[in-house]
Structures are given as structure tokens and as C-alpha cells.
Amino acid sequence: MADGIEIKIDTTRAVAKLGRITPEVRDNLRKVIPDLTKALGRLIGSKLDSGLKSRKTLSVAQELHESTQMITGVARVEASAPSPKLLPTYLNEGTRPHEIMGNPVLAFPWDKIGGRTAFFRKVNHPGFAGLHFMEAAFSEMHDEIVAEITGAVKSGAREADRS
């Protein structure tokens, strides 16, 4: 969950029972999954913003993937250069104390000198408990996600019965 949250609708059981997913159910899921994924992405961004001073090199991405067996919405945090690729995972889950080496130097605003930029060749990072923004966003939206998906499936099933 650290680098992204997937809203995955696995249709395998329904296909085994019904022989297929009805177009009505699939169409209804296509309508709700993108909006849920966007809302989840916005909430992830909001949770991340509330825990950081700045996130210039971090962005929230949302994607929709579809196959014959699944429809998946993905919301994840991505780090752009020069941030390390695992930065979203570190921010979400935290880190143990560790040494950071600059190449050639590290530069960051430092409160001890009034927020001006400080330069170091290496620093001993004290560790970080993590912001847990992914879990917080998903927990906050869990009931809405379940309700929207359940409603889309039930509505699609009713539409299929009428035709």
C-alpha cells in the first residue's frame, strides 16, 4: 500500500457464476471507478500536504486499467527527480535513523538558521515515524468506495435483468 492504493474489482467469481460480466455492470463500474480513484488521489494529496512543508518533487497520479477479468483504479504518489524513487514509501511508512550523503552536497531549508538554505556533505538523519497518508486516505474513503462499487454492481445487475 505504500506506493499506491488499488481499487480492484475482480470479476472472476461473477464470470464463473454468470459466464460473463454483463455490459451493464461493466459500464456502471466504468462510471464510478475513475471518480473514486480521482477522489482518493485528491485525499491522498491533501493528507500528504498536511504532513509536509513542501512537496515540489511529489505528485499524485491516478490510472484506470481494465481487462476481461478486472477493472482497477490506482492512486499513487510519485517522486520526480532529484527525489529518490522510494521517497513516497519513506514518507508514508517512515525510516530508521540513517546517514544521507550529498552528491556533491545536500541543500535544504533549516529551521535552526531561520529557514535559510543549509548545505552539508552528509547528515545523520534521526529517522522518521512516517505520515501514513495512504492508510489514512483509504480508511477515510473505505465506506464510500464500498458503497459506490456495490451500488454500481447492483444497479447494473438490475438493468441486465430487465433486458
C-alpha positions, 0 to 999 in steps of 0.5 A: 500500500505504500506506493499506491492504493488499488481499487480492484474489482475482480470479476472472476467469481461473477464470470464463473457464476454468470459466464460473463460480466454483463455490459451493464455492470461493466459500464456502471463500474466504468462510471464510478471507478475513475471518480473514486480513484480521482477522489482518493488521489485528491485525499491522498494529496491533501493528507500528504500536504498536511504532513509536509512543508513542501512537496515540489518533487511529489505528485499524485497520479491516478490510472484506470486499467481494465481487462476481461477479468478486472477493472482497477483504479490506482492512486499513487504518489510519485517522486520526480527527480532529484527525489529518490524513487522510494521517497513516497514509501519513506514518507508514508511508512517512515525510516530508521535513523540513517546517514544521507550523503550529498552528491556533491552536497545536500541543500535544504531549508533549516529551521535552526538558521531561520529557514535559510538554505543549509548545505552539508556533505552528509547528515545523520538523519534521526529517522522518521515515524512516517505520515501514513497518508495512504492508510489514512486516505483509504480508511477515510474513503473505505465506506464510500468506495464500498458503497459506490462499487456495490451500488454500481454492481447492483444497479447494473445487475438490475438493468441486465435483468430487465433486458 
